[in-house]
Amino acid sequence: MTQANDNVHLIDHPLVQHKLSLMRNKEASTNSFRRLLNELSMLMAYEITRDVPMQEVEIETPLEKMKARVIDGKKLVFVSILRAGTGILDGMLNVVPGARVGHIGLYRDPKTLTAVEYYFKMPQNMEERDVIVVDPMLATGNSAIAAVERLKELHPKSIKFVCLLTCPEGVATMRKAHPDVPIYTAAIDRELNDHGYILPGLGDAGDRMFGTK
Ligand code: URA
């Protein structure tokens, strides 16, 4: 993992980059797109959770008692921005099955490209939890900014934002609105087009994941 710029972390591991390239290919089927996203999310989770707090618990090996280090999964909350966040969420839950899950329903108004909230459900006691927000594409940044704004109202201990792909515009907008929230991404693409799509990108992540187009 390398630091692309201030608080932006590029997950440039060859396995991640390889899988992302396969996903970008327009010939990838819905099935393989979803499978790759799942695998990629597990690999990203490995990098993103490097610094999660650990606790010691007493266990017994077949030979003796010992104090062993474990993650307190329940303190970690994955917040999925619907609907495309679901793909990353599933992969991350494979490797951190004890994590709690929150959902934020936001859709992009196709004319204004602004985020409109239609659903918000979080676990209780958010002030005790570390939050990892997941959404495959950080494009205009409007959904990410709105999601983080809402989450900050609940005063979690920390917030990280994870995406597959972003672009300079998305990074700049998010940085300006939430400079305290680190961004983890597998790529920073060239640009955003007039319709709010990332170029070269991978198309509409939700449609490709669910086969809705
Ligand atoms: N959302 C997507 O699914 N794709 C983009 O390129 C931008 C936003």
Boltz pocket constraint, residues with backbone or C-beta under 6 A from the ligand:
constraints:
  - pocket:
      binder: B
      contacts: [[A, 84], [A, 137], [A, 139], [A, 196], [A, 197], [A, 198], [A, 199], [A, 201], [A, 202], [A, 203], [A, 204], [A, 205], [A, 206]]
      max_distance: 6.0
